[in-house]
Amino acid sequence: MTTEYICGLPVDNLTEETICQDLPVYITSGRKMLVTSVNPQISLQVERYPQVKAYIERATHRLPDGVGVVKMSKYLGGAICKRVTGIDVMDMMLQYADEQGHRIFLYGAKKEIVKKAAENIAKDYPNLVVAGYLHGFTSREPEKVVEKINAANPTFLFVALGSPKQELFLEKQVDKLNASVFLDVGGTFDVLSGEVSRAPELFIKLNLEWLYRSVRYGRWERLKQIPLFVIKSWQMRCQSKKKTEEAASKTPTPNNGVQQLHKE
């Protein structure tokens, strides 16, 4: 697994298979596996929320979750050629948890949404354990949220607070949480609950799921973010190229962790 820098942020050239292979290594070693997404929207937030950038930089797996990221990698001479979405990674993790009988916890979304998502997951993946769930509009203090999650003793924690809230929460609290695998998933609980449908297959295959959602749900601000992301990425191309080269030149050592298994 190699790392590129796009718009000043690290993005990993990985696949769902790469992540799946790493799951048992992290879980059995006791190391925390932090999986997060990088897309144009998040790239434009980091100047306002430096903690988001800090979380992305400390994450073990940074998903190229946006066609804009994939295209900019190509334009900048990178090797990322496939979009890897948070919802698809969560589906893969749920399958793995079901096969291994792991415990999961859902945090985020509206009260009725996360409840229905938990029910559907329990039905579709009968061998995993939905150890608990908590909606994202709770009045609990963050410390109490951490206590509730830890009391459930999950292996997987899925956080759906939307960006930047989910990254801010994890950056501040991840060291206090006892889960092994962390994934921030945005609006994925809405889909898993049945409240919202994914884009038609044609849009997904053409990497236009973002366009479908923007138009279908009136997220017009996201359409404006694409040109801003391209401009910022182009302006930072020299800095990004330098960081990418520095990342590639580092020689993996045992202390670098599990990621070295996939270095090319």
Secondary structure, DSSP 4 states (H G I P E B T S, - for coil): -EEEEETTEEEEE--HHHHHHHHHHHHHHT--EEEEEE-HHHHTTTTT-HHHHHHHHH-SEEEE-SHHHHHHHHHTT----S---HHHHHHHHHHHHHHHT-EEEEEES-HHHHHHHHHHHHHH-TTSEEEEEE-TT--S-HHHHHHHHHHH--SEEEEES-TTHHHHHHHHHGGG---SEEEE-TTHHHHHHTSSPPPPHHHHHTT-HHHHHHHHTT-HHHHHHHHHHHHHHHHTHHHHHHHHHHHHHSPP-GGG-GGGGG--
